[in-house]
Amino acid sequence: MRADWGMRPTLLLALALGARLAAAQTPPYDLLITGARVYDGTGNPAFPADVAVRDGRIVAVGRLGPAAARQRIDASGKVVIPGIIDIHSHADDGSSPDGGFRDADPKRRAAPNLVMQGVTTVVVNQDGRSPLPIAEQRRRITALGIGPHAALMVGHGSVRGAVMGRDVRRPARPDEVDRMRAMVRQAMTEGAWGLSAGLEYAPGRWSTTDEVVAVAREVAPFHGVYISHERSEGQDPMWYWPSQDSAGPPTLLDAIRETITVGEQAGIRVVASHIKTKGANYWGSSGAAIQLIERARSRGVDVWADQYPYATSGTDGSTVLVPTWALARDEAPVDGARGAADYHAALRRVLANPEQDARLRRDIAHEIQRRGGAEQVLVFDHPDTGVVGKSLRQVATRWNVSEVDAAIQLQLRGRADRPGGGRVRGFSMDERDIEAYAALPWVATASDAGIALPEDGPATHARYYGTFPRKIRHYALTRGVLSVEDAIRSMTSLPAQIMGMRDRGQVREGMVADLAILDLDRLADKATFTAPHQYAEGVEWVFVGGTAVVARGALTWALPGQVLMPTR
């Protein structure tokens, strides 16, 4: 016994020396964030912890003390969240073959307006639009380099157009559907995460539900997802004009039923894109839409939605209250410019015809309601500066005319070469509907935005710069529609769950080091609809795979993003 006790100090010394040697051989962390409160992305309350990163992964979360690190950031008074996953992004898609992530300009590919919100991953090729083949898009983006990571969808509309050519204004034949299915299968093998659809747009507008179900079934073996811009977002689709289209167009509720049908019959996860209740004569219908989805979820349909936190849509920004059929181009040039349109002359011809005049006024009244009503339609640019910043109702009062006549006069007193005469934006959604959707645990936050640079002009939607800070600041911290924890979950672990991204969306050991450090006291969206090109405040650091794309509140213009492959 005495011999054993005599050996104990030697053994303890050896163990201590071994521990020191092992510690000396352990490489330091690449990054150590200390003193923060961590919102881990799951919806749990924040907790105090340090976060350590090595080789692009989170390797430790907890009280890490004086650990060695190549870079240390004191985040006292700040919060750490997972990098934001924008589940509905137009940072790259089929509508611009050389734009977005395939642009020659590295500043555009850095996606500054997105990463300055804390975005580290974007899901692109939305609304049924994608380049084909997906493999070539992947190759080109990878060769050029991008700021955030990208996940690629394959577009139903692009596939439909490739198969049917210009003859798309009809249901597809069975052999055409089979060719579409084959193209989607190929895209999925090339790394697409699922199928996107734009059923309110050409050419998806003329597809049948059976066609969409058949094509969507091809993503099921790959555990892919179906994300749909549905056929309608209000009382009727955006292409509908009562004077020339047959009655009974699909409503939002019809469109949601179709998305549920696709999920149920194809056996896949489905997402109702940028869910909204659009048009003053349709406000309040969010309750019925929510009930439809929750009833489907209760019987096992894997249906979700995403939403941007604004009362005005992308198409609201290009509102033209006069219908396109009444603005057919006139042959006479404007100011001697060859080939210019004279919308004034075209509109006057319609006004001079009693039958066409009646049709015109019916359509304008319909469009005013669809864009939110006369109080919600605002003039942002017009040669008559006295109406700029005023609502259509105020313009009508100023000019002592009806609201319909005010819309006509905006054209006739405005620019002859511009539809509408100036720039008008409708605010077609009601805050009560927005808040109803925002509070739901199955609604992810998404921007529906592309990449923006200041030179892109004043028509840029504020969501390009402010979506995610606005969700946290306005709807969580200010309005209390949902908790900060749930707001963060809606843009991190929830989109990761919907997409099947297993290694991001949470602050947890083993996850990819996509992280953001926020100052919640300062966090706020700054973009407005008159001055949209303003970065959000309070986003201090953003890391993509452990590489800083935002440092101390400023862009680094780094391009560490990767085109992500699904894990199947």
C-alpha positions, 0 to 999 in steps of 0.5 A, a space after each residue: 500500500 505504501 508503495 502505491 501511495 509513493 507512486 501517486 505524485 509521479 503519476 499525477 505529474 505525468 498526467 498533468 504533463 500529458 494534458 499540457 502536451 495535448 493542449 499544446 498540440 491542439 490547434 487554436 480555434 480559427 475564430 472565437 466569439 466571446 461574451 455573446 448571448 446566443 439565439 441558437 435558431 431553434 426558437 429557444 431563449 437566448 443563453 450566454 455562451 462563447 462560439 468557437 470555429 475551426 475549419 469552417 465549422 462550429 466546434 464548440 458552444 459554451 463557456 470556453 474561457 481563455 482558449 487560443 484563437 487566431 481571431 477573437 471577437 468580444 461580442 459582449 452586449 451583442 447576440 449571435 444567431 445562425 446565418 440567415 437562409 433566404 428560402 425565396 431569393 432572386 439572387 440568380 435565376 433564369 430571367 437574366 442569363 448574365 445577372 445575379 451570381 453569373 454577373 461579371 462584376 464581383 461586387 454584384 456577386 458578393 450580394 452586398 444588400 443580402 449579406 448586410 442583413 445577415 444572409 448566408 444562404 439563398 435558395 434561387 431559381 424561383 417562380 418557375 425560372 431557372 437556367 438549363 441545365 442546372 449543371 452549367 449554372 452550378 459550374 459557372 457560379 462556382 468558377 466565378 465565386 459568390 458571397 453567400 452560399 446558393 441552393 439551386 431549384 429547377 424551374 417548372 416554367 423553364 422546363 415547360 418552355 423548353 419542351 413546348 416552345 412557343 406553343 404554351 397556351 394550352 395543357 401539355 400533352 402526355 408525351 410533353 409531360 413525360 419530357 418535362 419529367 425527364 428534364 426535372 429528373 436530370 436537374 435533380 441528379 445535377 444537384 437541384 434541391 427541388 422544383 419551383 413554379 410560377 403558376 401566375 406567370 407565363 408559361 406556367 399559367 396554362 398548365 393543369 394541376 395534373 401536369 404540375 403533380 406529374 412533374 413534381 413527383 420527380 423530386 420525391 425520390 430525391 427528397 426534394 421540395 416544391 416551391 410555388 408562386 401560386 396562381 393567385 394571391 387575392 380575388 384574382 390573378 394579376 393578369 385578369 382584367 374584368 373587361 376581357 377575361 371570363 369570370 371565375 378566375 382562381 382566387 388565393 384559396 383556390 391556389 392554396 388548395 392546388 398547392 396542397 393537392 400537389 403535396 398530397 398527390 406527389 407525396 412531397 414537401 410544398 411551400 406556398 411562396 410569399 403568402 399574402 392576401 392581396 387587394 382591398 376587396 380581399 383583405 381579411 381572407 388570411 384566416 380562411 387561407 390559414 385554416 386550409 393549410 392547417 387542416 391539410 397539415 393536421 392530416 399529414 400534408 407536408 405544407 409550409 409557406 414563406 412571407 416577406 414583411 411588407 405591405 407592398 409586393 414586387 408587382 405593386 412597384 410597377 403599378 399601372 392603373 390603366 390596362 395594357 390593352 388601352 395603351 397600345 403603341 401609337 405609330 406617331 413618335 414622341 418629340 420626334 424620337 423614332 420608334 417611341 411610344 405615344 401612350 397619350 394618343 393611344 389612350 385618347 383613342 380609347 376615351 373617344 370610343 364610348 364602348 371602350 371608354 366604359 371597359 377602360 373605366 371598369 378595368 381601372 376601378 378593378 385595378 385600384 381595388 387590387 392595388 389596395 384602394 385609392 388611399 393605398 396607391 401612392 405616386 412616387 414620380 411624375 412630371 407634376 411634382 405637386 402630386 408626388 408623394 400623394 395618394 390617388 385619393 389625394 390626387 383626385 381631390 387636388 384635381 377635383 375628379 373621380 379616382 378613376 379619372 385621376 388615374 387617367 389624368 396621371 397618364 395624360 398629364 404625365 410622360 407620353 412614353 411611359 405607361 401610367 405617365 409616372 411611377 406609382 406604387 400600390 400597397 395592396 396588403 393589409 397589416 392585419 393579414 401580414 401579422 396573422 401570417 407572420 405569427 405562424 410557426 410554419 411560415 418562414 421569412 423570405 425576401 423575394 429579392 435579388 441582388 441590388 447595387 445603388 446604381 440600380 435605381 429608385 424602383 428597387 423594393 425596400 425588401 432587397 435591403 431590409 427584410 430580415 432586420 425588419 422582421 425582428 425589429 418591427 414584428 417582434 421587438 416593436 409589434 410583439 407579433 411573435 417573439 425574437 426567438 421565433 422571428 430568428 427561427 423563421 429565417 434560420 432553422 425553419 427554412 433549413 428544415 423545409 429545404 432539408 439542409 442538415 448542417 446549417 440553420 443552428 448554432 450548434 457543434 458540427 454545423 457549418 460556421 454560417 453566423 451573424 453577430 447582431 446588436 439588437 438594440 440598434 438592429 433596424 431596416 433603413 430602406 424606404 420606397 423613396 430611398 431604398 439603397 440603404 443597408 440595415 443597421 445593427 448587423 456587426 459581423 457575418 460569416 459564411 463558412 467561417 469567412 467574414 463577409 461583413 466585419 465591424 458593420 462593413 462589407 469585406 466583399 469576400 466571395 466564400 460562398 459555395 453552390 450547395 449540393 443536397 444531402 440525400 
